[in-house]
Amino acid sequence: MAKKKEMRIIAGDFRGRNLISPKGKAVRPTTDRVREAIFNILGNITNCDFLDLFAGTGAVSFEALSRGASSATLVDKNLRTAQKNAELLGVNHKVSWKKLDIDRFLASATSKTYDVIFVDPPYELALDIHLQVLTFAEKTLLEDGILIFEHKKKCELSERAGTMQRSQIRLYGDTAISLYEHEER
């Protein structure tokens, strides 16, 4: 019998609060260690608009809201667990739900812009979706915003696409996070 993964909010208003995670291997939540590293890199995110692609449990978005983000948009084909977690934390009023296939979401025209875009695809899809995400970020990421792409360490992502340029890569065991920003002009 598969065991439930224990997840909790690391810091902020909801520090220590537990989140629901489904049993089995259908979802691979971002680990506490990687989430902590991401938010250390981001620093103060008060009043940020946060986009979470492949949201899964919503743990990264709820961490962002806990630390002061003003809104979070969660995109995934299945949002049931994330919606339960939003209910637990009482943050539904700060969340926009996009129950869509990622390809459809990225192809949709949007005038919404974001301060932070977080992408955590199933690792086997990272290369397939990477350039599409960078193209989307080029139009929707604010000029001083940041795109965080979680992937396997061995996955070689492009360093640049359009105006998006990788500013750094950080390694945490077998996990890597690539940080992208608009190139300086």
Secondary structure, DSSP 8 states (H G I E B T S, - for coil): ------EE--SSTTTT-EE---SSSS-----HHHHHHHHHHH---TT-EEEEET-TT-HHHHHHHHTT-SEEEEEES--HHHHHHHHHHT-GGGEEEEES-HHHHHHS-----EEEEEE---GGGHHHHHHHHHHHHHHHEEEEEEEEEEEETT----SEETTEEEEEEEEETTEEEEEEEE---
